[in-house]
Amino acid sequence: IAAPQRVHPQLQMQPPEHGAHSRVGAVLRGLHLELGGDALWGGDLVEQGITLPSGRRRLWQVLPTLGTEVGPGTLEVTAPISVAGRNLPVSYAVSVGYRVTFGMQ
């Protein structure tokens, strides 16, 4: 999946970036288990017409998720784990979310 090219109007920067996300999951006795993965990569950074190979960005992370059914949706807790990266801020995180799906039953 390619992100649109964007140029910052004042800095004239053009970071070419691409990303992908994949996940697989299962439900076991009401417990939702999911394992996802994110990838972000880009080419050389171009700033004011100058190519900067050291500005190339990479990020690979694994996203384990646990969830349980609450009301009409699922309450989920995710803890992204960074596997590798370059030129991106990475730290420990935990997120809590509520997912509601719509569809025919």
C-alpha positions, 0 to 999 in steps of 0.5 A: 500500500503506497502512501501519497507523496507529500511535500511540506510547503515550507521545508520542501521535504518529500519523504517517500513512504510505504506501509503494510499491515497484516493480522491473524486471529482466533476466538477461544472460549470468548477470549479474542487472540490476535497477532498482527504485524506492521511494516513501514519503509521508505526511500531516500529523503529529498530535502530542498532538492538534495537527496539524503540517503541517511534519512531513509526510514524503516519500522517493523513491529509485532502487535499482539492483542487480547480481547474479550466481548463486552456488550455489542463489541470487543474490549481489546488491549494491544502492546506493540513490540518493535522488532527493528527500525531506523529513523523513527521514534520507538518506545514501549506502548499499550493501547486499549480499544473498543471494536464494534463490527457491523455485518449480517448475522 
